[in-house]
Amino acid sequence: MGQAADGRHASAQELLPLDDIIDSVLCLRGGEYRAVIEAQSVNFALKSGTEQEAIMAGYRVFLNALSYEIQVMVRVLPTDVEAYLIGLRERLGGGSGDALRRLALDHESFVRKLARDRTLLDRCFYVIVPAGLEGAFERSAIRWPWQRRSPNGQQNFEAAVRQLAHRCEEIAAGLGAFGVMTHRLGSEELVQLWSSCLDAEAATGGHSALVPLPVVSGHRQERAASDA
């Protein structure tokens, strides 16, 4: 167990960088705020040469248009085959014809065999959006979820909510311009993501990209891509 600054053993809550999750906003320790956008993948390899060039050009335009830094987190997770098959059965329902049901059963057998023979993986992409530039929001002392926000802290939070909403719309439009669909995570989805990241950290001893670690700058990333 870790220790607090005064030498006593710290509680689990004191060790976590998360203060609260309110209105689809991650409130981090020290007065920092984040929103998280899930981005769908694009099957780049199946695109024509012209389409690939258009995607790369759109990506460069998107990065160069950013006036703030972002984090990009990629999670590679085992595919939940059962959830996929349950959804398939629900979509078929009871009104499907015999031919369609036989086709669905054949497909289910194929998917199960594929899952037995090889490891199926899902890649999940997230863009983590910060609120404010460095020092723009006053850093507050530790505030536990059951404590009332100070008036100044509440003003900072409301300003962060507005800024995150604008930035999420801006990022969604920028990614959508070259075919990447996005979805901003709500509060319950943020809880699930944070919990799953903590579970992964406990197993690997790693760090979560949701905490205020060094971020990926759009401009630095674009230059790195051009140098590769």
C-alpha positions as CSV (number, residue, x, y, z in Angstrom):
1,M,0.0,0.0,0.0
2,G,1.3,3.5,-0.8
3,Q,1.9,6.2,1.7
4,A,0.5,9.8,1.8
5,A,2.8,12.8,2.1
6,D,2.6,12.8,5.9
7,G,3.9,9.2,6.1
8,R,0.6,7.5,6.9
9,H,-0.8,4.7,4.7
10,A,-2.9,6.2,2.0
11,S,-6.4,5.0,1.2
12,A,-7.1,3.6,-2.3
13,Q,-9.1,6.8,-3.1
14,E,-6.2,9.0,-2.2
15,L,-3.9,7.1,-4.6
16,L,-6.3,7.5,-7.5
17,P,-5.9,10.6,-9.7
18,L,-9.6,10.7,-10.3
19,D,-11.7,13.1,-8.2
20,D,-15.1,12.7,-9.8
21,I,-17.1,12.0,-13.0
22,I,-19.8,14.6,-13.6
23,D,-21.8,15.3,-16.8
24,S,-19.5,13.2,-19.1
25,V,-16.4,15.0,-17.7
26,L,-13.5,13.4,-15.8
27,C,-12.5,15.6,-12.9
28,L,-8.9,14.9,-12.1
29,R,-7.0,15.6,-8.9
30,G,-5.6,19.2,-8.9
31,G,-8.4,20.8,-10.9
32,E,-7.8,19.3,-14.3
33,Y,-10.6,18.0,-16.6
34,R,-10.9,15.6,-19.5
35,A,-13.4,14.3,-22.0
36,V,-13.0,11.1,-23.9
37,I,-14.1,10.4,-27.5
38,E,-14.2,6.9,-28.9
39,A,-13.2,6.8,-32.6
40,Q,-14.1,4.1,-35.0
41,S,-11.4,2.5,-37.2
42,V,-11.1,2.9,-40.9
43,N,-10.0,-0.2,-43.0
44,F,-7.1,1.7,-44.5
45,A,-5.6,-1.4,-46.3
46,L,-8.8,-2.0,-48.3
47,K,-8.9,1.6,-49.6
48,S,-7.5,2.6,-53.0
49,G,-4.3,4.6,-53.4
50,T,-6.3,7.8,-54.0
51,E,-8.5,7.1,-50.9
52,Q,-5.5,6.4,-48.7
53,E,-3.9,9.7,-49.8
54,A,-7.1,11.6,-49.1
55,I,-7.3,10.0,-45.6
56,M,-3.6,10.9,-44.8
57,A,-4.2,14.5,-46.1
58,G,-7.3,14.8,-43.9
59,Y,-5.4,13.5,-40.9
60,R,-2.6,16.0,-41.4
61,V,-5.2,18.9,-41.7
62,F,-6.9,17.7,-38.6
63,L,-3.6,17.6,-36.5
64,N,-2.4,20.9,-37.8
65,A,-5.7,22.6,-37.0
66,L,-5.4,21.6,-33.3
67,S,-4.4,24.5,-31.0
68,Y,-4.2,22.2,-27.9
69,E,-2.6,18.8,-27.1
70,I,-4.5,15.6,-27.1
71,Q,-3.9,12.0,-26.0
72,V,-4.6,9.0,-28.2
73,M,-5.1,5.7,-26.5
74,V,-5.3,2.4,-28.3
75,R,-6.6,-0.6,-26.4
76,V,-6.3,-4.1,-27.8
77,L,-8.7,-6.4,-26.1
78,P,-9.9,-10.0,-26.7
79,T,-13.1,-10.1,-28.8
80,D,-16.3,-10.9,-26.9
81,V,-17.5,-13.6,-29.3
82,E,-20.6,-14.5,-27.1
83,A,-21.8,-10.9,-27.1
84,Y,-21.5,-10.8,-30.9
85,L,-23.4,-14.0,-31.3
86,I,-26.2,-13.0,-28.9
87,G,-26.6,-9.8,-30.8
88,L,-26.8,-11.7,-34.0
89,R,-29.6,-14.0,-32.7
90,E,-31.5,-11.0,-31.4
91,R,-31.4,-9.3,-34.8
92,L,-32.7,-12.4,-36.5
93,G,-35.6,-12.8,-34.1
94,G,-38.3,-15.4,-34.5
95,G,-39.6,-14.2,-37.8
96,S,-36.7,-15.2,-39.9
97,G,-37.1,-17.8,-42.6
98,D,-35.5,-21.3,-42.5
99,A,-32.8,-20.4,-45.0
100,L,-31.7,-17.4,-43.0
101,R,-31.7,-19.3,-39.8
102,R,-29.5,-22.0,-41.3
103,L,-27.2,-19.4,-42.7
104,A,-27.0,-17.8,-39.2
105,L,-26.2,-21.2,-37.6
106,D,-23.4,-21.8,-40.1
107,H,-22.0,-18.4,-39.4
108,E,-22.1,-19.0,-35.6
109,S,-20.3,-22.3,-36.1
110,F,-17.7,-20.6,-38.2
111,V,-17.1,-17.8,-35.7
112,R,-16.8,-20.3,-32.8
113,K,-14.3,-22.4,-34.7
114,L,-12.3,-19.2,-35.6
115,A,-12.3,-18.2,-31.9
116,R,-11.0,-21.6,-30.9
117,D,-8.2,-21.7,-33.6
118,R,-6.9,-18.2,-33.1
119,T,-7.0,-15.2,-30.8
120,L,-9.5,-12.6,-32.0
121,L,-8.8,-9.1,-30.9
122,D,-10.7,-5.8,-30.9
123,R,-8.8,-2.5,-31.2
124,C,-10.5,0.4,-29.5
125,F,-9.4,4.0,-30.2
126,Y,-9.9,6.9,-27.8
127,V,-9.1,10.6,-28.0
128,I,-8.6,12.2,-24.6
129,V,-9.4,15.9,-24.7
130,P,-8.1,18.3,-22.1
131,A,-9.8,21.5,-20.8
132,G,-7.8,24.7,-20.8
133,L,-4.2,25.4,-21.4
134,E,-1.7,25.0,-18.6
135,G,-2.6,27.2,-15.7
136,A,-5.9,28.4,-17.3
137,F,-7.9,26.7,-14.5
138,E,-7.0,27.4,-10.9
139,R,-5.6,24.3,-9.3
140,S,-7.8,23.4,-6.3
141,A,-7.0,21.4,-3.2
142,I,-8.2,17.8,-2.9
143,R,-12.0,17.7,-2.8
144,W,-13.7,14.4,-2.1
145,P,-17.0,13.6,-4.0
146,W,-19.1,14.2,-0.9
147,Q,-17.7,17.7,-0.3
148,R,-19.4,20.7,-1.9
149,R,-17.4,22.6,-4.6
150,S,-16.1,26.0,-3.8
151,P,-17.7,28.8,-5.8
152,N,-14.5,29.3,-7.7
153,G,-14.1,25.6,-8.3
154,Q,-17.7,25.4,-9.6
155,Q,-17.0,28.3,-12.1
156,N,-13.9,26.4,-13.3
157,F,-15.9,23.2,-13.8
158,E,-18.6,25.0,-15.7
159,A,-16.0,26.7,-17.9
160,A,-14.3,23.3,-18.5
161,V,-17.7,21.8,-19.5
162,R,-18.3,24.4,-22.1
163,Q,-14.7,24.2,-23.5
164,L,-14.8,20.4,-23.6
165,A,-18.1,20.4,-25.4
166,H,-16.7,22.8,-28.1
167,R,-13.4,20.9,-28.4
168,C,-15.3,17.5,-28.7
169,E,-17.4,18.9,-31.5
170,E,-14.3,20.3,-33.2
171,I,-12.5,16.9,-33.0
172,A,-15.6,15.0,-34.2
173,A,-15.9,17.3,-37.2
174,G,-12.2,17.0,-38.0
175,L,-12.1,13.2,-37.8
176,G,-15.4,12.9,-39.6
177,A,-14.0,14.9,-42.6
178,F,-12.0,11.8,-43.6
179,G,-14.5,9.1,-42.6
180,V,-13.7,8.5,-38.9
181,M,-17.0,8.2,-36.9
182,T,-16.8,9.3,-33.3
183,H,-18.8,9.1,-30.1
184,R,-18.2,11.0,-26.9
185,L,-18.4,8.8,-23.8
186,G,-21.0,9.5,-21.2
187,S,-20.5,9.3,-17.5
188,E,-21.4,5.6,-17.2
189,E,-19.1,4.7,-20.2
190,L,-16.3,6.7,-18.5
191,V,-16.7,4.8,-15.3
192,Q,-16.5,1.5,-17.3
193,L,-13.5,2.6,-19.2
194,W,-11.7,3.9,-16.1
195,S,-12.4,0.7,-14.3
196,S,-11.2,-1.5,-17.1
197,C,-8.0,0.6,-17.4
198,L,-7.3,0.1,-13.7
199,D,-7.9,-3.6,-14.0
200,A,-5.4,-3.7,-16.9
201,E,-2.8,-1.7,-14.9
202,A,-3.1,-4.0,-11.9
203,A,-2.3,-7.0,-14.2
204,T,0.6,-5.4,-16.1
205,G,1.9,-2.7,-13.7
206,G,1.4,-0.1,-16.4
207,H,-0.1,3.4,-16.4
208,S,-3.5,4.7,-17.6
209,A,-3.5,7.2,-20.4
210,L,-6.5,8.9,-18.6
211,V,-4.2,10.4,-15.9
212,P,-2.4,13.7,-16.6
213,L,0.7,12.2,-18.1
214,P,2.6,13.7,-21.1
215,V,0.2,13.9,-24.0
216,V,0.6,13.4,-27.8
217,S,0.8,16.8,-29.5
218,G,-1.0,17.0,-32.8
219,H,1.8,18.9,-34.3
220,R,4.6,16.7,-33.0
221,Q,2.6,13.6,-34.1
222,E,2.2,15.0,-37.6
223,R,5.9,15.6,-37.9
224,A,6.8,12.2,-36.6
225,A,4.4,10.6,-39.2
226,S,6.0,12.6,-42.0
227,D,9.5,11.6,-40.8
228,A,8.6,7.9,-40.8
